[in-house]
Amino acid sequence: MAITFQEKERKQRYWIFVLIIIIFAVFLVFRFGIFQKKISPPLTAPKPPKIEINFEVLKNPFLKELLPYEEIKPFRDKIGRENPFLPY
């Protein structure tokens, strides 16, 4: 009977060491993997390009021949029904 107790005690000791190693590994993963502050390079916005407008295009004779659209007049009649939820 003494042999079986020693084997159980030995197995239990190994499992305790394995458990301690797993807990330590999980601690390291959380400490250095998840909760570590990530260092990002400073962000710099690119300078916008200088915009140059060529107004000479508007002097094109083709554009001068174009006519404007007619003005669309608003709808004057009554729109919809008084109570839209009533059946017809």
N, C-alpha and C positions, 0 to 999 in steps of 0.2 A: 504494500500500500504506500510505502514511503516513496517509491519510484514514481507512481502516478502523481502524487502531490508535487514532486519536484518538476515533472514535465509540465504540469499545468502552470506552475509558477514561472517556469522558463518561457512558455508560450505567452503568458500574460505580460511578462517583462518585454518581450519582443514587440507585442502589440502596443504597449505603452510607448516604446521608442518610435514605432511607426506613426502613431497618433501625434506625438510631439513633432516629428519631422513634417507631417502633413499640415499641422497647425502653423508651424513656422513658415512653410512654403506659401500657405494662403496669406499669412501676414505680409510676407515680402511682396507678393503679387499686388495686394491692396496698397501697400505703402509706396512702392516704386512704380507700379503700373497704372493704377486707376486714379489715385489721389495726388499724383505728382503734377505740379503745375507745368503746363506745356509752354515752352518759350517760343513765341512767334516773332518773326522779323517785323520791324516797324513798317507799317503800311504807308506808302507814298502814292498819292494820286498823280497820274500822268498829266502833264500840262496840256490843256486843250489847244487844238490847232487854231491859228489865227484865221478868222473867216473873212474872206474878201468877196464882196458882192460886185458882180459885173453888171452895171446898169445899161451898158451898151446893147444888151440883148433886147431890152424893152423898146429900143428905137427901130426894131425890125419892121419893115413895111407890112409884112404879113400879119403881124400882131395888131397893127393899126386898123386893118380892114375888118377885124372881128367886131361883131355887134353884141351888146349885152342882152341877156334874157329878159322876157317880159316879167313884170312884177306879179307874183301869185297873190291873189286876193284871198283873205280869210273866208271861211265858210260861215254864212250868215244864218242858215236855217237852224231849227232846234235839233240838238244832238241827243240821241238816245231816248229812253223812256223815263217817265217820272219814277216808277218803281221797277227796276229791271228784274226783280225776283218774282213778279207775278207772271203766271202762265198766259200765253196768247189767247 
